[in-house]
């Protein structure tokens, strides 16, 4: 009688990523993953203690891939901006995983590489050491929010996008000027949430870095 196949951690994570491309963290389960692998849940718990630990490992793979061959160049602002855009691009290719990163975080090797690069960049900024952890935390919260939000929009189907645009046009261009005077005034210039995402991403990040620069003695 042939024994049941033993799946490696990498094979389990590969399959989890495939499942998560067509679902979200809420509908994903260890049971579904085990079924896709042709095994039972108990065999997967030898690798991961629970679903949350598994999802964190999946998110960490994205961070590892983003940091692969990364080189630190430029001043501290340029380093953080380059890192942020690298993470944006990595999660943009796997948008379902961006929300997982924003929600569950990660404590793996990929996460440590990101933390190290950002903390090193902040240390070269001239900020006092005691202020760096708080500034680091603000930047990471901002990036997680922006990347997760952008990834959510990127998963919208063309049909859903068109429907949303039609609702946007009705809501904005059809606004009653007596009840919504400001909206009616700016109606032709207000843009939908999905427009110019990269430019908005860079501008918001630049504003945060400028705020940090203003605090440097």
C-alpha positions in Angstrom: 0.0 0.0 0.0 1.5 3.3 -1.0 1.7 6.0 1.7 0.1 9.3 1.3 2.4 11.9 -0.3 4.1 14.4 1.9 3.8 18.0 0.6 6.6 20.4 1.2 6.0 23.8 2.7 6.7 25.5 -0.6 4.3 23.3 -2.4 1.6 24.1 0.2 2.2 27.8 -0.2 2.2 27.6 -4.0 -1.2 26.0 -3.9 -2.5 28.5 -1.3 -1.4 31.4 -3.6 -3.3 29.8 -6.5 -6.5 29.5 -4.4 -6.2 33.0 -3.0 -6.0 34.4 -6.5 -9.7 33.5 -7.0 -10.9 34.0 -3.4 -10.3 36.1 -0.3 -9.0 35.5 3.2 -12.5 35.0 4.6 -13.6 32.2 2.2 -10.1 30.6 2.2 -9.7 27.7 4.6 -7.2 25.0 5.4 -9.8 22.4 4.5 -10.1 23.8 1.0 -6.4 23.9 0.7 -6.1 20.3 1.8 -8.7 19.3 -0.7 -6.8 21.0 -3.5 -3.7 19.1 -2.5 -5.6 15.8 -2.2 -4.8 15.4 1.4 -6.4 16.1 4.8 -6.1 19.1 7.0 -4.2 17.4 9.7 -1.2 16.9 7.4 -1.0 20.7 6.8 -1.0 21.5 10.5 2.4 19.9 10.7 3.6 22.9 8.7 1.3 25.7 10.0 -0.5 25.8 13.3 -3.5 27.6 12.0 -5.0 29.5 9.1 -3.6 32.9 10.2 -0.1 31.5 10.3 -0.5 30.1 6.8 -1.8 33.4 5.5 1.1 35.3 7.0 3.5 32.9 5.3 1.8 33.5 2.0 2.1 37.3 2.4 5.7 37.0 3.4 6.5 35.2 0.1 5.4 38.4 -1.7 7.7 40.5 0.5 10.6 38.1 -0.2 10.0 38.3 -3.9 9.9 42.1 -3.7 13.2 42.2 -1.9 14.9 39.8 -4.2 17.8 41.6 -5.9 16.8 44.9 -4.3 19.6 47.4 -4.0 19.7 50.4 -1.6 20.4 53.5 -3.6 20.1 57.3 -3.0 19.3 59.3 0.1 16.8 58.1 2.7 13.8 59.5 0.9 14.7 57.8 -2.3 15.4 54.5 -0.5 12.0 54.5 1.2 10.2 55.6 -2.0 11.9 52.9 -4.1 11.0 50.3 -1.4 7.4 51.4 -1.3 7.0 51.3 -5.1 8.6 47.8 -5.1 6.0 46.6 -2.6 3.2 48.2 -4.6 4.3 46.5 -7.8 4.7 43.1 -6.1 1.3 43.1 -4.5 -0.2 44.7 -7.7 0.6 41.4 -9.4 -1.2 39.4 -6.7 -3.8 41.8 -5.4 -5.7 39.3 -3.3 -2.6 38.9 -1.2 -2.3 42.7 -0.5 -5.4 42.7 1.8 -3.9 39.7 3.6 -0.7 41.5 4.2 -2.5 44.6 5.4 -4.7 42.6 7.8 -2.4 39.8 9.1 1.1 41.3 8.6 4.1 39.0 8.5 7.0 38.1 10.7 9.0 36.1 8.3 12.2 36.7 6.4 10.6 38.9 3.9 9.1 41.1 6.6 12.5 41.4 8.3 14.2 42.5 5.1 11.6 45.2 4.5 11.9 46.4 8.1 15.7 46.4 8.0 15.8 48.5 4.8 13.3 51.0 6.0 14.9 51.4 9.5 18.3 51.7 7.9 17.1 54.4 5.6 15.5 56.3 8.5 18.7 56.1 10.5 20.5 58.0 7.7 17.9 60.7 7.7 19.3 62.4 10.8 16.3 61.6 13.0 17.2 60.8 16.6 17.1 57.1 17.2 14.3 57.3 19.8 12.0 58.8 17.1 12.7 56.3 14.4 10.4 53.4 15.5 7.3 55.6 15.6 8.1 57.1 12.2 8.7 53.7 10.8 5.3 52.5 12.1 3.5 55.4 10.5 5.1 54.7 7.1 4.2 51.0 7.2 0.6 51.7 8.2 0.3 54.2 5.3 1.8 51.8 2.8 -0.4 48.9 4.0 -3.5 51.0 3.7 -2.6 52.4 0.2 -1.5 49.1 -1.2 -4.5 47.2 0.2 -6.9 49.8 -1.1 -5.3 49.8 -4.6 -5.3 46.1 -4.8 -9.0 46.0 -3.9 -9.8 48.2 -6.9 -7.6 46.2 -9.2 -9.7 43.1 -8.7 -12.9 44.8 -10.0 -14.1 43.3 -13.3 -14.6 45.5 -16.4 -18.4 45.1 -16.0 -18.2 46.2 -12.3 -15.9 49.1 -13.2 -18.3 50.4 -15.9 -21.2 50.1 -13.5 -19.3 52.0 -10.8 -18.3 54.7 -13.3 -22.0 55.2 -14.3 -23.0 55.5 -10.7 -20.2 57.9 -10.1 -21.3 60.1 -13.0 -24.9 60.1 -11.8 -23.9 60.9 -8.2 -21.5 63.7 -9.2 -22.8 65.3 -12.3 -26.4 64.9 -11.2 -25.8 66.4 -7.7 -28.4 68.9 -6.6 -26.6 72.3 -6.3 -28.8 73.5 -3.5 -28.2 70.4 -1.4 -24.6 69.7 -2.5 -23.2 73.1 -3.6 -19.6 72.2 -3.3 -20.0 68.9 -5.2 -21.9 70.6 -7.9 -19.3 73.3 -8.2 -16.4 70.8 -8.6 -18.4 68.1 -10.4 -16.5 68.2 -13.7 -13.1 68.1 -12.0 -13.7 65.5 -9.3 -12.2 62.2 -10.3 -13.2 58.6 -9.3 -11.4 56.7 -6.7 -9.6 54.5 -9.3 -8.0 57.4 -11.3 -4.3 58.2 -11.2 -3.6 55.7 -8.4 0.2 55.6 -8.9 0.4 59.4 -8.8 -1.7 59.6 -5.7 0.4 56.9 -4.1 3.6 58.7 -4.7 2.2 62.1 -3.7 0.8 60.8 -0.4 4.1 59.0 0.4 6.1 62.1 -0.5 4.0 64.2 1.9 4.6 61.8 4.7 8.4 61.8 4.0 8.4 65.6 3.9 6.6 65.7 7.3 9.4 63.5 8.7 12.1 65.7 7.1 10.6 68.7 8.8 11.1 67.0 12.2 14.9 66.4 11.6 17.0 68.6 13.9 
